[in-house]
């Protein structure tokens, strides 16, 4: 059985030996490859008056400087709409590339780029959500999802509270920065090796800038050194520059951003501003919730509209709200174009109601965990867009099991005792739930195709539309294919993702890679297996329906009678002129959404989980440590437990980074101050809790999904809310039982310090804390 | 001399023709050794880690992991280097096997660096007794796994098997550091082995960029694209590599890697014992030196507040011999020192007895592998009655230079070490500095830390004083 087995990542041996290749490792395979380096505009907003590249062109090794005149097609790489000029006449964010130097070596290109002068006329810039609101600078009209009468219910509610929370963005910090190599292959196609999550879109953008039909452009995404959404649309410009340079010079061209340029030139998780009002009864039951969201989209639309949409869809998290109204709008600012990032707006929508629920609990003097539990969805409930919850009891089940396995109540008591005797260090314990909808909200994206090739010796190649970024998609596809064909794993190869193998693919995103591509791979393999069963039936003198394919052997299901090896059956099929390749296709059934009405079933199903976190905070500095984490997460029936556990833990850790120490800092002039690893701080091993208990929910078969599994990429990210709430508990412990604990996001040591100070000084430090 | 040779994965390599400004990482990748990755190019992520065979403090050969992005290729001259491609001999190495089996890799891009850090830890003498040292991977960033499986891989490493070729290598001496004079065109790299040579070269090349470890300078080269005609590396100067724990002073050579100091001092003085684990990461400390950290004179360098608190002296060597500069007089402005033209930092002298109370605090966004928002070194001398006889309160991150809060010190001296005295010191310290706002923290937070860390000092030591 290859399904459900805890096997290592299919490239793990390549990873540990350095043999696994990434896009930029391929440079040596392109003799004569030129290196591109950008000349960046050092303004958030400015008109380009002139570019002086004469000195650069005279430097040794410099071949050319690419500008708008070199673009054969359209000078635009916008994925959602044509609002991203590749070679701009107007700089719209700080650090935007204006022109690109091509040279024989990276060193020559870098040195030459330093000599290029860009004359500009500075223009007024919008560098914050508040400024955008003030000046009416938006990418979208307001989007609304509403149920009941939120306004009326708020007016009638027993108690009401209101609040505002700004939640910071997040840099993807995939370890592998953006890279592309463009060349013209033996057949005359433009071949772009790109570190992209969405080869089809990269192909489309390259075709657009080159003015070529798509059948002239091939994009290959070999594997990515992490992506997390940051290479869904953001890989396109660099592929386009490489392709334009290649067409202009007739030589291969490599574009690889170093960390600082990757930081400044690529979009991040959207910062959000939320303003909410919530009504509730004496027991903390929510009666009404009104939420207004503003996201910072940056300079272009990119994926900001669906990101905001997902925030609206997830504003409820796991809580039933009878009267609810959420409205959101994407602000247009002079920042890099914010984009997809694990969770895709879900986290920003969910954090608001978690903040509000904590306010309710403290206002009523109730334990936050009790108020959360009291508000869970139950059987018969629908969401605020009236999608029924097939497994409405699952949150409560996970909650109960996790509270028991983490010894929550006893530890809460022990922590209270610890805090009573520890004036300068306080601990906090919290539990939070996650409900996350699975499916692209863009309905047409919910399709996938695969191409499976069986060779005469019985070996198998699997091609599918998904890309491998470390999430283990190829590992799972290997398991699905091997299982369906009844062959050992080592008989099957998953091939690099290429647009000439499987066309018109969707981005590998929205946690959907396995659901969509797995179903497509399964369909293709089943087609082949059915054909082979006919052949084997003839060979073995058995009804094809009585045969099983297992471990490379075809045999009767009752174990009697003759058998044949998979390779023998394949060979026989070839001579019998039975086709040994097949495509598979899958579209997610039953999903629909009426955007005008705000009603429908946008999600195929929901993934659930919960986490308990315990922290300890130092009163003097606000610095803290994560002591213990317990997670119970629902991945359906796990296809690949080692991979799934890795996704749960890794997603959680990334969420913790977002909520705690990963702070993006923009100077008032729109310059990003955190542009590298020394100023932007990912979690290290030091932040990994010494005690970490992660369990995949047993008995969780999801009907209608490949082998009963569930998507796992994004949902665990939001388990990290437990850490934020645990920090809030610890902060509160410094001040008895405060009615309100305000905590900025990210909750850096500094912000935790100010949260404690606010409580001890009664809000007097609010102005100091505002930087 | 214009040849540049070293041993790479057991093979002799001639890298002549490379620019003395290039790094080992760039050269490796250009030559097709692409297993070594660039993740940040400033020594923070460890994806580029490689292992050197270097002489340990006991004279034996050791595997020492370093960031190849901050390692000038010319520094490799005569050295022996192992990359991820050189780890497996036929079958996977035990550290590789552990990473595979436990799910230690997802995207795989950071993995070669982790493998190299774990490899060095695998062969560390003392691992059998002390167990796996988590610090060994604190300089490697992973964005996918959340680290737990990597930690388990480290903790589950087996003991070294008999006949392990990499273990056998350590039974022979590490390569000696020969003098290097490498040139390509007008660009030159010197690596003298004696102080006399070093000062003479500096006198002959007054514009040379002096480097002692490179963990700051090469960041400048990678990020700000700075290039230098002449580089003078002090890493192999014999007189700068001393370590003498004497009766009146601890004397540490300017070129001793911090990790070696860390290993040799043990728990004393507590200020230094607390400093090193918080000083960036092991990968950096394997290259970084006190000489380098002091000469760069960064206001947020970590060693200056500690050394200011310890009342250290800096011995500098120049064309006319040696002189001693009290560390409080070393920093003259933002990234400026009192070094005269031609002078090099030779060693740091920390007088004994050590202060009776010593604390080092570092405020940063994360505990490991970070740069301080504010750092503080506090030293108090109490007499038998508990009266403060001497006080040195030093800070980094609150002014253009590392600096002492002298008025606050005076508020303590002559008084019993008490809550009241601390309050007086806080009042003085509160007005001593006007820190600034940047990406590491707001001015208000920095100002708050100046006094809050004195509260922390009292909380940590007052009860037992």
Interface residues (C-beta under 8 A of the other chain):
Chain A: X8 X9 X11 X12 X13 X14 X15 X16 X17 X18 X19 X20 X21 X22 X24 X25 X28 X106 X107 X110 X111 X114 X172 X173 X174 X175 X176 X177 X223 X224 X225 X226 X227 X228 X258 X259 X260 X423 X424 X469 X470 X471 X472 X618 X620 X621 X623 X625 X642 X643 X645 X646 X649 X650 X652 X653 X654 X661 X663 X665 X673 X674 X676 X677 X678 X679 X680 X681 X682 X683 X684 X685 X686 X687 X688 X692 X748 X749 X750 X753 X754 X757 X765 X768 X769 X771
Chain B: X19 X22 X26 X29 X30 X32 X34 X35 X36 X37 X38 X39 X40 X41 X42 X44 X45 X47 X83 X84 X85 X87 X88 X92 X95 X96 X99 X100 X101 X103 X104 X105 X106 X107 X108 X109 X110 X111 X112 X115 X134 X137 X138 X140 X141 X142 X143 X144 X145 X146 X147 X148 X149 X150 X151 X219 X222 X223 X225 X227 X361 X363 X364 X365 X366 X367 X368 X369 X370 X371 X373 X437 X438 X439 X440 X441 X442 X444 X445 X448 X449 X452 X453 X455 X456 X459
